[in-house]
Amino acid sequence: MVRFCTWTTGSPIAAVGIDNLQFTQGTTITKGNGDFNLDIGSNSTVTLGNGDDTITGGSNNTIKIGKGDQNITLSGGNNIITLGQGDSTVSVGGSGNTINLGKGDNTVHGGTGDTINVNSGTLNITGTNEIVFLSTSRATVNDFSTDLTLKIGPTAEKDTLTNFASDPGGVVDLLGGIGGYTSVPQVLSALKSDGHGGTLLSFGSSNSSLDFVGMAPSQLHASNFQIG
């Protein structure tokens, strides 16, 4: 039997043994492991354990979830979402959202000017002026966005970027002296064929590079790079 409950703003709620919860706004929601369907409104704080959850809401929410495959749809901006390991789909509207992804095959349908932190695995990204940070683990970014900024720091491993040729305003920002690059001309001169129709940018070791899949070196220009 599926149970459905509705709350407006008020005191924190520990959601235990309820399958579907609907809130107006401004609620603190905490639960353990399980699969939940939550409509959280706006200005809510949600902490969930492990499970496969479906969450809808608006803006200014803070969401933290453990392991699982999540489906999150928030119509507004300024949300903060932190996910554990899993294959999740996150759709956000507005602008200024921050999305921290765990290991997995994740899809983000962004708004405008969001920040996405990728731990490892795969990110499929849409949106405008999105900012993606790659951490120490290997990651693949499939760029279906407009004017992506991909930020890579000195702890990067072997990362992969696809569909970048379809995003002429996209930029790869090299942070913290990665690869020893100090200028964009240095970066351009270091671009080499990856041996299968793409371009490889090495960061100084066999375990650290960025592969531009399906994009020849001649297709990459000074406007596609910056030194952060």
N, C-alpha and C positions, 0 to 999 in steps of 0.2 A: 504494500500500500504506500503510495506517495503522499506525504504530508506537505502542506503549503501554509506558510505563516507570513504575516506582514508586520513590520515594526516601523515606527517613525523614530525621530531622534530621541535620545535618552541615554540611559546607562549602558555600559558595555554588556555584550551578549556572548555567552559561551554556547556556541551552536553544537549541541550534542544530540544525535539521533533524529535530526530533522533533515529531510532530503532537499526541500526547496524553501529558500528564504528570500523574502523581498523587503527592502529597506527604503525609506524615503531619502535620508541623507544624514551625514554626520554621526554615523554609528561605528562603534568599535566591535569587530567581529573576530572571535578567536575560536578555533576548533582543532581537533586532532586529526587523525588519519581518516580517510573516507572520500567518497565521491559526492560533491555537492554542486547544486545549481543555485547561484546567488545573484540577485539583482540588488546592487549595493548603493545605487544612487550616486550622490556626489559627497565629497568631504568625509569619506569613510576610511577607516583603517582596518585592514583584513589580514589576519594571520592564519594560515591553513597548514595542516600537516601534509603527509603524502597522500596522493590520490589524483584521480582524473576529474577535474572540476570545470564547470562552465560558469563564467562570471560576466555579467553585463553591468554597465553603470555610466556615469557621466564624467565629471572632472574633479581634479584635486584629491584623488584617492591615493592611498598607499597600500600596496598589496604585496605580501610575501608568502610564497608557497613552497613546500618541499618538493620531493620527486613526484613526477607524474606528467601526463599529457594534458595540457591546459588549453582551454578555448576562452580567450578573454576579449571582450568587445567593449570599449569605453568611448563614448561619443565625444567627450571633451578633451581638454588638454591639461597639462601640469600634473599628470599622474606619475607615480613612481611604482614600478613593477619589478619584483625580484623573484626569479623562478629557479627551482632546482633542476636536476637532470630530467630530461623528457623531450618529447616531440610536441611542441606547442605552437599554437597560432594566436598572435596578438594583433588586434586591430584597434588603433587609437585615432581620435580626431583632434582638432585643435592644434596646439603647438606646445613645445617645451616639455614633452613627456620624456621620462628616463626609464629605460628598459634594460634590466640586467638578466642575461640569459644563462642558464646552465647548459651542460653538455647535451647535445641532441640535434635533431633536424628541426629547426625552428623557422617560422614564417612571421614576419612583422609587416603589417600594412600600416605604415606610419602616416602621421599628419604632416606638419611642417616644422623643421628645426628640432627634431627629436634626437636624443642621444641613446645609442644602443651599445651595450657592452657585451662582447661575445667571449665566452669562456673557451669553448671548443665545439667542434661539430660543424653544422651547416646553418647559414642564415640566408633566407630568401627575403629580400628587402624591397618594399615599395615606399613611395612618399616623396617629399620634396625637401631638399637641403638637410637630409638626414646625416647624422654624424655617427660613425661606427668605430668603436675602439676594439682592437684585437689584443688579446692577452697572451699568455705564455704558451698555450696549447695550440695545436694545429687547427685551423679553421678554413672553411670555404664560404665565401660571400658571393651569392648570386644577385647581381645588381639589376633590379628592375625599377630603380628609382630615378629621380631627376636631380642632378647636382649633388651626388653623394660625396661626402668627405670621409675617407677611410684613414684612420690614424693607427700607425704601427710603431711600437716602441722597441727598445733594444733587447727585450726578452722574447721577441717573436720567434716562432719556429717556421716550418714550411707552410705558408698560407697560400690560398688560391682565390683568385678574383675572376668571376665570369661575367659576361655580358657588359663589360665596361665600355666596349666600343659603341654601345647604344646610349651611353650617357656622356656626351661630349663635354659637359660641364663638370664631370667628376674629377676629384682631386685625391691623390694619395699623399698624406702628410706624414713625413718621416720624423719621428720624435726621438729625443734623447741621444742624438748622435748615432743612431742605428746605421750599421754598415760603414761608418766613418765618413758618410756623405756630409759635406758642408755647403754644397751649392747644387742647384738644379742641373746645370751643365754636367756636373760630375755624374749625376744620376742618369742622364740621357746617354752619356758615353758608356755607361756600365750595362745598358740593356742588351741582352743577348737572346737569340732564339732558344726556346725551350725544347726544340727538337720535335715538336708535334703541332706546329702551326701557331704557337703562341710566343710570349715573351717572358723571359726570366730575369728578375732583378735580384741578384745575390746580396745578402747582408753580411758577407765576409766569412761564412762557414757553410759546409755542406748541409747543415741542419737548419739554416735560417735563410729564407728567401720568400719572394712573392711571385707567383706565376699568374700572368695575365693570359687566361685561356682564350685561344682563338683570336688573339690580337697581335699582329706583327709589330716589331719595334718601330717601324715607320709610322704606325698609327698613333703612337704616343708622343705627346708634345710637351713643351715646357709648362704649358698651362695645366697639365695633368699632375704636376708635382709641386710640393712645397716642403721646405725644411722647417720643422716646428721647433 
